[in-house]
Amino acid sequence: MKAKPYMNPYLAGFLLGLVLLTTIYITGRGLGASGGVKSVVLTLISDVAPTHTANTPYLANYAETHPGGPLKDWLFFEIVGVLIGAFLSGVISNRMGLKLERGPRITNRTRIVAAIIGGFLFGLGSQLGRGCTSGAALSGMGVMSLGGIITMLAIFGTGYFFAYFFRKLWL
């Protein structure tokens, strides 16, 4: 069975904008995955090391202001919905499969190590920048926040700058 073509990117962007607008209208805040991941990680830390949580002001404040853990945080369910939606999209469009995409000049190991390091750095950056691409850039731009616009410019500018140095991983 042949894979279905991707959605028109302009239509997909427009629909993403409508989802973002609806989310801001209903919840009073935008989308963002890093908040959901953070709630799971901080809850795990609280469960594994309650003494450490009590002695660390940031963790203690989070535990106090978020009783019930990640199951009380709608961002956790956003992440679950994204994962389920991506899976269903892959099944419906006949794009399911495990495949490691890499450039012809690198090994599978190099690709995996680069992906893990990149993911770690992106996660660290999302916490230092007070949000991931979705939360800081898209949601910020959705409400015309100067910080959101600067974040989006920084994300794409940094991506273009580093693409030159890491292009051999793909080309």
Solvent accessible surface area in square Angstrom, and as a share of the most:
residue,aa,sasa,rsa
1,M,193,0.86
2,K,181,0.77
3,A,45,0.35
4,K,98,0.42
5,P,123,0.77
6,Y,175,0.67
7,M,106,0.47
8,N,84,0.43
9,P,100,0.63
10,Y,184,0.70
11,L,88,0.44
12,A,39,0.30
13,G,41,0.40
14,F,125,0.52
15,L,71,0.35
16,L,76,0.38
17,G,36,0.34
18,L,79,0.39
19,V,80,0.46
20,L,17,0.08
21,L,116,0.58
22,T,71,0.41
23,T,17,0.10
24,I,38,0.19
25,Y,188,0.71
26,I,127,0.64
27,T,59,0.34
28,G,64,0.61
29,R,126,0.46
30,G,15,0.14
31,L,30,0.15
32,G,7,0.07
33,A,44,0.34
34,S,17,0.11
35,G,22,0.21
36,G,0,0.00
37,V,79,0.45
38,K,65,0.27
39,S,1,0.01
40,V,44,0.25
41,V,70,0.40
42,L,13,0.07
43,T,28,0.17
44,L,102,0.51
45,I,57,0.29
46,S,28,0.18
47,D,102,0.53
48,V,124,0.71
49,A,33,0.26
50,P,86,0.54
51,T,97,0.56
52,H,99,0.44
53,T,8,0.05
54,A,74,0.57
55,N,112,0.57
56,T,37,0.21
57,P,112,0.70
58,Y,122,0.46
59,L,14,0.07
60,A,33,0.26
61,N,88,0.45
62,Y,28,0.11
63,A,44,0.34
64,E,139,0.62
65,T,78,0.46
66,H,76,0.34
67,P,97,0.61
68,G,58,0.56
69,G,11,0.11
70,P,19,0.12
71,L,119,0.59
72,K,157,0.67
73,D,22,0.12
74,W,87,0.31
75,L,7,0.04
76,F,47,0.19
77,F,106,0.44
78,E,35,0.16
79,I,35,0.18
80,V,53,0.31
81,G,41,0.39
82,V,92,0.53
83,L,118,0.59
84,I,95,0.48
85,G,35,0.34
86,A,64,0.50
87,F,111,0.46
88,L,89,0.44
89,S,65,0.42
90,G,10,0.10
91,V,77,0.44
92,I,114,0.58
93,S,19,0.12
94,N,61,0.31
95,R,83,0.30
96,M,104,0.46
97,G,60,0.57
98,L,190,0.94
99,K,163,0.69
100,L,76,0.38
101,E,106,0.48
102,R,98,0.36
103,G,1,0.01
104,P,110,0.69
105,R,172,0.63
106,I,19,0.10
107,T,84,0.49
108,N,77,0.39
109,R,189,0.69
110,T,59,0.35
111,R,50,0.18
112,I,83,0.42
113,V,68,0.39
114,A,30,0.23
115,A,48,0.37
116,I,116,0.59
117,I,93,0.47
118,G,36,0.34
119,G,45,0.43
120,F,136,0.57
121,L,103,0.51
122,F,109,0.45
123,G,33,0.32
124,L,84,0.42
125,G,36,0.35
126,S,9,0.06
127,Q,77,0.34
128,L,139,0.69
129,G,49,0.47
130,R,223,0.81
131,G,17,0.16
132,C,16,0.09
133,T,41,0.24
134,S,36,0.23
135,G,24,0.23
136,A,20,0.15
137,A,0,0.00
138,L,58,0.29
139,S,12,0.07
140,G,11,0.11
141,M,74,0.33
142,G,46,0.44
143,V,90,0.51
144,M,148,0.66
145,S,41,0.26
146,L,126,0.63
147,G,43,0.41
148,G,2,0.02
149,I,53,0.27
150,I,97,0.49
151,T,40,0.23
152,M,28,0.12
153,L,123,0.61
154,A,55,0.43
155,I,57,0.29
156,F,115,0.48
157,G,40,0.38
158,T,70,0.41
159,G,41,0.40
160,Y,169,0.64
161,F,122,0.51
162,F,95,0.39
163,A,55,0.42
164,Y,134,0.51
165,F,111,0.46
166,F,109,0.45
167,R,108,0.40
168,K,129,0.55
169,L,27,0.13
170,W,124,0.43
171,L,113,0.56
